[in-house]
Amino acid sequence: MRGGLNSNLGRHKFTLVLGLLFTTNLALGDYIDFFKLDYGQCQRQCRDTFYEKNHEQHPDFEEDIVGKKVKDEEKCECTLGDIKLGTVDRLNPLQDPPPPGEIVCAEEETTHQSRQFDSLAEMPLDYKFLNNGPCGKCSNSHDIEIYKETAQTLTNTTTNCAFKYVMFGEHQSRECFEHVGLTPGCSECWIDNIGCDAAHCVDTCLVQKLRPRAFDHNNNADGDLNECLKCDEQRCGTAFIKCAGANRRRAGIESDIGRKPSEIAKPMPGEGHEPVHPILGEEKKE
């Protein structure tokens, strides 16, 4: 099993630490307010806003952008050296990630280069399906295989690494997450997502984590995501998909998060849809 807390004792100790964190925050208020720290959110917002506008002319532009939180406001000041780029909102809007549409990302079986196609029917025979939607940094056969191996543990691992981000900083979160085994580019998407969760969802997820084990599930009784995962999906999911390309359901992998069958990618076209691609061993029909 990769990552996560693998025993009731480990979970009990971890929950105790979170409880102490929560009560310490309540007692000390603004002196140590874990819920008002930035967790790199302004850096991400400034990078994502202004890099898109300038990366073609300035390839190294992204690394030089600095984002700082405006005191007592949910705004970020973005600068490049002495140049003021502008002010952006610090928090992401509440929105579901965009649907993948007909686009698919696939990998050429010899060179292992990924490429996206307008539809599954247009994917050549020497390409292997990776994920629905555009390609990203996790759209490769290695990371998809890790997704499969950690299908029942990755959510718990990233949740625990996120709390380490909150309590001890990004470095500890990186050490926590590096054992998962994803490629460096894909790992950066996940670390960014963890930082985004820390900025947007720490209070919601802390309350969820402190619930009794019998009530601490990824899905509620009605099948919907729990409040912590819902916050992650609606606040941070769009940016993650843009970076990673492949998540587990877009890669057709059932995981420890309950999803409707319609949300999980199917590498084959629907019944009666021609041509049928040989991903499941059938010959292509013209």
N, C-alpha and C positions, 0 to 999 in steps of 0.2 A: 504494500500500500504506500503511495507517494504522499508525503506531507500529512497535515491534519493532526488532530489529537486522537490517538488510537486507544484510549482507555478511559473508563469512567473517572479514575483518579486524576488523570491529566486534565480532563474536562472540568472537574471540580476545582482544581487549582487555578485554571485559567479563568473560570467564571468568578472566582473569588477576587482575583486581581482586577477584573473588569468592574466588579462591584465596588472595590476600594477606589478605583479611578472615578467612578460615577459619584460616590459620596464625597470624595475629596473635591471634586469640581463644584458640587453644591455648597460645600462648606467654605471654600475659598473664593468663590465667585470669580470676579474679573482678574484676580491675582493669577490664577491658573485656569484659564477658560479654554479647555480642550475643544469646545464647540465653536470657537471663534478664530482658531488658527487657520492659516491659509492652505497648508499642505501642498504648496506648489501650484495651486489652482490658477493664480494670476499668471504665472509663467506659462501654463498650458493655454490659457485663454488668449494671451498676447501672441504666443507662438502660432496658434491655430488661426487667429484672425489675420495677422500681418504676413505670415510666411506664405500663405496662399496667394497673396497679391504680389509678392516680390521674388519668389524662389527661382523663377526662370532667369531673371537678370542677376540675381545674387544667390548662387548655390549654397553659400555658407551663412546666409542671412538668418536661418532658424536658430543657430547656436549663439548668435550675438544679441538676440532680442532678450530684454529683461522686463519682467512684469512685477509690479509691486502693488499691494493692496492699499487703497485709499483709506486712511484712518476713519473709522466710524461709518464707512459706507460700503455697500456691496459693489464696489467699482475697482477697476485695476488701471493703473497708469503704465503704459507701454513705451519703452524707450529703446533706441539703438544708439549706444554711445551717448552723445550729447543731443541727439535728435529725439524729440518727442513725437512718437507715432500716433498717439491718441489715447482715449479712454474707452474701455469696454466693460460690459457687465461681467461680474466675477462668477456668478452662478449660471449653470446651464438651465435652459427652459425645461419644463416638464413635457416630454414628448416620447412617444414610442419610436424605436429605431425604424428607419425606412424599410419597407419590404424589399426583398432581393429582386423581384421582377423576373423576367425571363433570362437575364444574364447568368452565365455560369463561368466559373474559373476552373481551368484544367491544367494538367501538367504533361508535357511531352515525355513519353516513357523512356527515351534514350538520353536526352540532354537534361531532363528534369527541370526545364524552364517552364514557368507558369505563364498562362495567357488566358485572357477572357474572351468569351464568345457571346454573341447576341442571344443564342438559345442553345439548348442541349443538342438539338437536331443538327446544328452547324458544327458541332465538335468533331474533329477528324478521328479516324479509327486509332491512330497512334497516340492519342491523348487519353489521360486518365482523369475522371471527374474528381475535383477537390471540394468545391463548395458552390452553393447557389450564391448569386450576387457577384460583385466585382472582386478581383484579387486584392490581397493585402499582404502584410508581412507574415501572417500565419498560414498563408495559402501555399503550402508545400507538403510533400508526402511525409516528411519527418514530423512536423508539428501535428498533422492530422493523426498520425499513429500515436503520438503522445496523448492526444485528446481521447483516443479509444482506450488506451491503457489506464487513464485516470478518470474515466467517465463517471465513476461512482465516488470519487474522492476530491476532484479538483475544486468544486464549490467550497467545501469545508477548508481546504488548504488556503484558497485565496481569502476567505473570510478571516481566518486566523492571521494570515500575513497582513491583512488590512488593519487589524487591531494592533499588531506590532508596529505598523507605520504610525498609528495614532499615539501609542505609548512611548516608543523609542526612536522613531524617525525612519526616514526612507532607507537608510543603510541596513537596518535590521530587517526591514521588509524584503529587501533584495536578497539578503542571506536566506531568509525563510523561503523565498520563491525559487531560488536558483536550483534547488533539488528536483524541481518538477521536470527539467530536462528539455524545455523548449529552446528553439534557436534564439540567439541574442535579439534579433529584430522583433520576433514575436513576444519574447519576454518583456521588451520595452513597452509594448502595447498593454500587456497585463499590469505592469508596474504603474503605468500612467493611469490605468483604470482603477487600481487600488488607491492611488492618490486622489483621484476624482471622487471615489466613494468616501474617503476620509473627509473631504471637503464638504460633501453634500449630505451624507447619510450616517455619520457617526452616531448621532443621537438615536435615530431610528434603529440602527443595527445593534447598538448597545442594549437597548430595551429588549430587542428580539433575542439576543444572546443570553440575557439574564433570565429568560423564561425557563420554567421547568423543562427538563429534557423531553417529556411526553408531548409538550406543546411547541418545541423548537424544531420545526420541520421546514423544508424548503417551500412546501406548498401548504396552504390553509386547507381546512376540511372541504371547502367548496372547490378545491382544485386550483384556485388562483395563487399566484406567487405570494410568499409572505412579504411583510412590509419592507424588510431590508432588501430583498432581491428586487422588489418592485421599484424601490428608490434607485437602486443600481441601474436597472433597465431603463427607467424613464429619465434619469439625470445624466447617466454616463454611457448608456448603450450605443447611442448614435456615434459618439467619438470613438468608441472602441471598435465598432464595425468598420468605420472609415480607416482606422489604423490596421486592424488585424485581417479584415476580409473574411476569414473563416472563424466562426465560432462553432460550437459542437452541433447545434441543430442545423445550421447552414451546411455542415459537412455530412448530415444524415446520421448523426450519432445520438442515440438515446442516452440520457445522463441522469444524474441524481436530482435534477430539476424536472418535475413533471410538466410535460408539454402536450398540447393537443396534437394528434397525428398530422393535422394539416400544417403545423408549424415546423415539422421536421422534414428536411430535404429528402427527396427520393431521386436517386441518380437516374432512374429510368423514367421516360415520359409516361404519362397516364395511359391507362388501358385503352387500346384502340388508336393510340397516337403513333403515326408513322413519321420517320423511320424509327425502329427500335434499335437502340445503341447496344453494343455487345459488352456493356459493363458487367452484366450478370451472365455472360457466357453465350448469349444468343448472337447469331449473325445479323449484320445490318441488312434491312430490307429496303430495296429501292422502290 
